[in-house]
Amino acid sequence: MSHYVLHSWDQRSAAREEIAFDSVSIAGALDKAKKVARGTKADLYENGRPVCSMELVGKTGVWLIGKPNESTED
């Protein structure tokens, strides 16, 4: 089981929310991240390493998954 941290935020706000959770797979972690993310953008980390960036596409509820951002988790 791996430890994941999700940093999520909204483009209109500088405030970030951090949510930590465990998952047995990356697929499970992505499902959880999509459900708990607050805002329209997010970065997902696995055991302290960046996994991917996420962006909510409009009001469809679909998340666009992209390469990790250059910055690393503090």
ChimeraX commands (.cxc) that place a marker at each C-alpha (Angstrom):
marker #1 position 0.00,0.00,0.00 radius 0.5
marker #1 position 1.34,3.43,-0.94 radius 0.5
marker #1 position 0.81,6.79,0.75 radius 0.5
marker #1 position -0.60,9.57,-1.43 radius 0.5
marker #1 position -0.93,13.32,-0.91 radius 0.5
marker #1 position -3.21,15.46,-3.03 radius 0.5
marker #1 position -2.72,19.22,-3.24 radius 0.5
marker #1 position -5.80,20.86,-4.74 radius 0.5
marker #1 position -6.75,24.47,-5.42 radius 0.5
marker #1 position -8.97,26.70,-7.50 radius 0.5
marker #1 position -7.56,29.03,-10.16 radius 0.5
marker #1 position -9.36,31.95,-8.50 radius 0.5
marker #1 position -7.80,31.34,-5.08 radius 0.5
marker #1 position -4.26,30.98,-3.78 radius 0.5
marker #1 position -5.46,28.73,-0.95 radius 0.5
marker #1 position -4.41,25.08,-1.30 radius 0.5
marker #1 position -5.87,22.07,0.42 radius 0.5
marker #1 position -3.80,19.01,1.28 radius 0.5
marker #1 position -5.43,15.61,1.62 radius 0.5
marker #1 position -3.45,12.49,2.57 radius 0.5
marker #1 position -4.65,8.92,2.02 radius 0.5
marker #1 position -3.42,5.39,1.32 radius 0.5
marker #1 position -4.25,3.21,-1.67 radius 0.5
marker #1 position -3.19,-0.19,-2.98 radius 0.5
marker #1 position -2.88,1.04,-6.59 radius 0.5
marker #1 position -2.39,4.18,-8.64 radius 0.5
marker #1 position -5.80,3.60,-10.26 radius 0.5
marker #1 position -7.43,3.56,-6.84 radius 0.5
marker #1 position -5.49,6.67,-5.84 radius 0.5
marker #1 position -6.68,8.54,-8.95 radius 0.5
marker #1 position -10.29,7.56,-8.27 radius 0.5
marker #1 position -9.99,8.77,-4.68 radius 0.5
marker #1 position -8.22,11.99,-5.76 radius 0.5
marker #1 position -11.00,12.84,-8.22 radius 0.5
marker #1 position -13.61,12.39,-5.50 radius 0.5
marker #1 position -11.91,14.41,-2.75 radius 0.5
marker #1 position -10.25,17.22,-4.73 radius 0.5
marker #1 position -11.59,20.67,-3.92 radius 0.5
marker #1 position -11.11,23.17,-6.71 radius 0.5
marker #1 position -10.24,22.87,-10.36 radius 0.5
marker #1 position -6.54,21.94,-10.23 radius 0.5
marker #1 position -4.54,19.37,-8.29 radius 0.5
marker #1 position -1.17,17.67,-7.97 radius 0.5
marker #1 position -0.92,14.04,-6.79 radius 0.5
marker #1 position 2.15,12.62,-5.00 radius 0.5
marker #1 position 2.98,8.99,-4.22 radius 0.5
marker #1 position 5.36,8.44,-1.29 radius 0.5
marker #1 position 6.62,12.03,-1.74 radius 0.5
marker #1 position 7.21,11.77,-5.51 radius 0.5
marker #1 position 5.08,13.71,-8.01 radius 0.5
marker #1 position 2.76,11.41,-9.97 radius 0.5
marker #1 position 0.60,13.72,-12.06 radius 0.5
marker #1 position -1.19,17.01,-12.38 radius 0.5
marker #1 position -4.98,17.15,-12.67 radius 0.5
marker #1 position -7.36,19.74,-14.07 radius 0.5
marker #1 position -11.16,19.72,-13.95 radius 0.5
marker #1 position -12.55,20.23,-17.46 radius 0.5
marker #1 position -15.44,22.69,-17.32 radius 0.5
marker #1 position -18.53,21.61,-15.49 radius 0.5
marker #1 position -18.51,18.12,-16.99 radius 0.5
marker #1 position -16.87,16.54,-13.94 radius 0.5
marker #1 position -14.14,15.06,-16.14 radius 0.5
marker #1 position -10.55,15.39,-14.92 radius 0.5
marker #1 position -7.70,15.84,-17.40 radius 0.5
marker #1 position -4.66,13.93,-16.12 radius 0.5
marker #1 position -1.27,15.29,-17.18 radius 0.5
marker #1 position 2.42,15.00,-16.47 radius 0.5
marker #1 position 3.63,16.04,-13.01 radius 0.5
marker #1 position 4.41,19.70,-12.45 radius 0.5
marker #1 position 8.08,20.61,-12.08 radius 0.5
marker #1 position 7.80,21.48,-8.38 radius 0.5
marker #1 position 8.03,18.80,-5.71 radius 0.5
marker #1 position 6.13,18.30,-2.50 radius 0.5
marker #1 position 7.40,20.29,0.51 radius 0.5
marker link #1:1,2 radius 0.2
marker link #1:2,3 radius 0.2
marker link #1:3,4 radius 0.2
marker link #1:4,5 radius 0.2
marker link #1:5,6 radius 0.2
marker link #1:6,7 radius 0.2
marker link #1:7,8 radius 0.2
marker link #1:8,9 radius 0.2
marker link #1:9,10 radius 0.2
marker link #1:10,11 radius 0.2
marker link #1:11,12 radius 0.2
marker link #1:12,13 radius 0.2
marker link #1:13,14 radius 0.2
marker link #1:14,15 radius 0.2
marker link #1:15,16 radius 0.2
marker link #1:16,17 radius 0.2
marker link #1:17,18 radius 0.2
marker link #1:18,19 radius 0.2
marker link #1:19,20 radius 0.2
marker link #1:20,21 radius 0.2
marker link #1:21,22 radius 0.2
marker link #1:22,23 radius 0.2
marker link #1:23,24 radius 0.2
marker link #1:24,25 radius 0.2
marker link #1:25,26 radius 0.2
marker link #1:26,27 radius 0.2
marker link #1:27,28 radius 0.2
marker link #1:28,29 radius 0.2
marker link #1:29,30 radius 0.2
marker link #1:30,31 radius 0.2
marker link #1:31,32 radius 0.2
marker link #1:32,33 radius 0.2
marker link #1:33,34 radius 0.2
marker link #1:34,35 radius 0.2
marker link #1:35,36 radius 0.2
marker link #1:36,37 radius 0.2
marker link #1:37,38 radius 0.2
marker link #1:38,39 radius 0.2
marker link #1:39,40 radius 0.2
marker link #1:40,41 radius 0.2
marker link #1:41,42 radius 0.2
marker link #1:42,43 radius 0.2
marker link #1:43,44 radius 0.2
marker link #1:44,45 radius 0.2
marker link #1:45,46 radius 0.2
marker link #1:46,47 radius 0.2
marker link #1:47,48 radius 0.2
marker link #1:48,49 radius 0.2
marker link #1:49,50 radius 0.2
marker link #1:50,51 radius 0.2
marker link #1:51,52 radius 0.2
marker link #1:52,53 radius 0.2
marker link #1:53,54 radius 0.2
marker link #1:54,55 radius 0.2
marker link #1:55,56 radius 0.2
marker link #1:56,57 radius 0.2
marker link #1:57,58 radius 0.2
marker link #1:58,59 radius 0.2
marker link #1:59,60 radius 0.2
marker link #1:60,61 radius 0.2
marker link #1:61,62 radius 0.2
marker link #1:62,63 radius 0.2
marker link #1:63,64 radius 0.2
marker link #1:64,65 radius 0.2
marker link #1:65,66 radius 0.2
marker link #1:66,67 radius 0.2
marker link #1:67,68 radius 0.2
marker link #1:68,69 radius 0.2
marker link #1:69,70 radius 0.2
marker link #1:70,71 radius 0.2
marker link #1:71,72 radius 0.2
marker link #1:72,73 radius 0.2
marker link #1:73,74 radius 0.2
view
